[in-house]
């Protein structure tokens, strides 16, 4: 249940302890595990069968060779459905796996510069950033200032402005430059993948209107 922490009390030599289980997931109750005396029942065909005694609903499920599964435990009374519990668990597991596949978390790669990074180092690191973005990684760009370099923050802004222009063909700015202590940090995200647009078929009238023109050969007179 939301907001509830489960815990276990265990004994050991010299005293008693409590261990918390924060990862425990709510268990789906079915058949004899449903202990409440009265429930609202949904039939196997999806029709509402109304409120009835749990034992009566369980008997109905058994007569159909199915299970009684609690689908809404927080309702009053709880809502249960007559179904194939094994099939239901398989479908729920399949949905969970599919949803995890759809969740695409972008990994972050970091590229470090200095405010006075020389040209060949700049080009080398810029190419690395391009490669990361082309592989659909996010890129964190970090400029580290030392000593009195903090008195010349404009050098950092100037470099990141140049880098933004150089990476415009493969990225978008996710987060503008910000200072974190002596670090100036900026984030780039890869450009979204473009979905190819299918061309609409030409109308039949336009196709019929096309006349095939054949070359005219020489005429032979015998």
C-alpha positions in Angstrom: 0.0 0.0 0.0 1.3 3.5 -0.8 3.0 5.2 2.1 3.3 1.9 4.2 6.6 0.4 5.1 6.7 -3.3 5.9 9.0 -4.5 8.7 10.0 -7.8 10.3 10.8 -8.4 14.0 13.5 -10.9 14.6 15.4 -12.0 17.7 19.1 -12.7 18.1 21.3 -13.4 21.1 21.3 -10.3 23.3 18.2 -8.6 22.0 15.5 -8.0 19.4 15.8 -6.1 16.2 13.6 -4.6 13.5 14.5 -4.8 9.8 12.6 -2.7 7.2 11.7 -4.0 3.8 11.3 -0.9 1.5 11.3 -2.8 -1.7 8.4 -5.2 -1.0 5.8 -5.0 -3.7 2.0 -5.4 -3.0 1.0 -9.0 -3.8 -2.1 -9.7 -5.9 -4.5 -11.8 -3.9 -6.5 -14.5 -5.5 -8.9 -17.3 -4.5 -8.5 -18.3 -0.8 -6.1 -15.5 -0.2 -9.0 -13.0 -0.4 -10.1 -12.8 3.2 -12.7 -10.1 3.2 -16.2 -11.4 3.7 -17.8 -9.4 0.9 -16.6 -8.2 -2.6 -17.9 -6.6 -5.8 -17.6 -9.1 -8.6 -16.9 -8.7 -12.3 -17.6 -11.7 -14.4 -15.3 -13.4 -16.9 -17.1 -11.6 -19.8 -16.7 -8.2 -18.1 -20.2 -7.8 -16.9 -20.9 -6.5 -13.4 -22.3 -9.2 -11.1 -22.8 -6.9 -8.1 -21.8 -7.3 -4.5 -21.8 -10.8 -3.0 -20.2 -13.0 -0.4 -16.6 -13.9 -1.2 -17.3 -17.6 -0.8 -20.2 -17.4 -3.3 -18.0 -15.6 -5.9 -15.2 -18.2 -5.3 -17.6 -21.0 -6.0 -18.8 -19.3 -9.2 -15.2 -19.0 -10.4 -14.5 -22.7 -9.6 -17.6 -23.8 -11.5 -16.1 -22.1 -14.6 -12.7 -23.5 -14.1 -11.3 -20.0 -13.4 -9.9 -18.0 -10.5 -11.2 -15.1 -8.4 -8.7 -12.3 -8.6 -8.6 -9.0 -6.6 -8.2 -6.2 -9.1 -9.0 -3.2 -6.9 -8.1 -3.9 -3.2 -8.6 -0.2 -2.1 -12.2 0.0 -3.2 -15.0 -0.5 -0.6 -15.8 -3.3 -1.0 -12.8 -4.6 -2.9 -13.4 -5.4 -6.6 -12.6 -8.9 -7.8 -12.8 -10.4 -11.2 -13.3 -14.0 -12.4 -10.5 -14.8 -14.8 -7.6 -17.1 -15.6 -5.1 -16.0 -13.0 -2.1 -17.7 -14.7 -2.8 -15.9 -18.0 -3.4 -12.6 -16.1 0.0 -12.8 -14.4 1.7 -13.7 -17.8 0.1 -10.7 -19.5 1.0 -8.3 -16.6 4.6 -9.5 -16.8 4.7 -9.0 -20.6 3.3 -5.5 -20.2 6.0 -4.7 -17.6 8.8 -5.9 -19.9 7.4 -3.9 -22.8 7.1 -0.7 -20.8 10.8 -1.2 -19.6 11.9 -1.5 -23.2 10.1 1.7 -24.1 11.9 3.6 -21.3 15.0 4.9 -23.0 17.3 6.6 -20.6 20.1 8.5 -22.3 23.6 7.9 -20.9 25.7 11.0 -20.3 29.2 11.4 -21.6 31.5 14.1 -20.2 33.9 16.2 -22.2 36.3 18.5 -20.3 37.8 21.8 -21.4 39.8 24.6 -19.9 39.1 28.3 -20.6 42.5 28.5 -22.5 42.3 25.1 -24.3 44.5 25.2 -27.4 43.0 24.9 -30.9 44.2 21.3 -31.6 42.8 20.1 -28.2 39.6 21.9 -28.8 39.1 20.2 -32.2 40.0 16.8 -30.7 37.5 17.1 -27.9 34.8 18.6 -30.2 35.1 15.5 -32.4 34.6 13.3 -29.3 31.4 15.3 -28.4 30.2 14.9 -32.0 30.7 11.1 -31.9 28.9 10.8 -28.6 25.9 12.8 -29.9 25.7 10.8 -33.1 25.5 7.7 -31.0 22.6 9.3 -29.1 24.4 10.0 -25.8 23.9 13.2 -23.9 27.0 15.3 -23.5 28.0 17.2 -20.4 30.6 19.8 -21.2 32.7 21.0 -18.2 35.1 24.0 -18.1 37.4 24.0 -15.1 38.7 27.4 -13.9 41.8 27.7 -11.8 43.0 30.6 -9.7 42.6 33.9 -11.4 40.9 32.4 -14.4 37.6 33.0 -12.6 38.2 36.7 -13.3 37.8 36.0 -17.0 34.6 34.1 -17.2 33.9 35.6 -20.6 36.5 33.2 -22.0 34.4 30.3 -20.9 31.2 31.7 -22.3 33.0 32.5 -25.6 34.2 28.9 -25.9 30.9 27.3 -25.1 29.2 29.7 -27.5 31.6 28.5 -30.2 31.0 24.8 -29.3 27.2 25.3 -29.4 27.6 26.5 -33.0 30.0 23.7 -33.9 27.6 21.1 -32.6 24.4 22.6 -33.9 24.2 19.9 -36.7 24.0 17.0 -34.2 22.6 18.5 -31.0 20.3 20.9 -29.1 21.2 22.7 -25.9 19.5 21.0 -23.0 20.9 23.3 -20.3 22.6 26.6 -20.7 26.0 27.3 -19.1 25.9 27.4 -15.3 28.5 27.7 -12.6 29.0 24.9 -10.1 31.8 26.2 -7.9 34.8 26.6 -10.1 33.2 24.6 -12.9 31.1 26.0 -15.8 28.7 23.2 -16.9 26.6 22.9 -20.0 24.5 20.0 -21.4 23.8 19.0 -25.0 21.2 16.4 -26.2 21.2 14.6 -29.5 18.8 15.6 -32.2 15.6 13.6 -32.2 15.5 10.8 -34.7 13.5 11.8 -37.7 10.7 9.5 -38.8 10.7 9.0 -42.6 7.6 10.5 -44.2 5.8 8.3 -46.7 4.8 9.9 -49.9 1.0 9.8 -50.6 0.1 7.7 -53.7 -0.9 9.8 -56.7 -4.6 10.0 -57.5 -5.8 7.4 -60.0 -7.0 10.1 -62.4 -3.5 11.6 -62.5 -2.1 8.2 -63.3 -4.7 7.6 -66.1 -4.0 11.0 -67.6 -0.4 10.0 -68.4 0.0 9.0 -72.0 2.9 6.9 -72.9 4.8 8.5 -75.9 6.6 5.9 -78.0 9.3 7.0 -80.5 8.3 6.9 -84.1 10.4 4.7 -86.3 11.3 5.2 -90.0 8.8 4.1 -92.5 10.0 1.5 -95.0 8.5 1.5 -98.5 9.0 -1.6 -100.5 
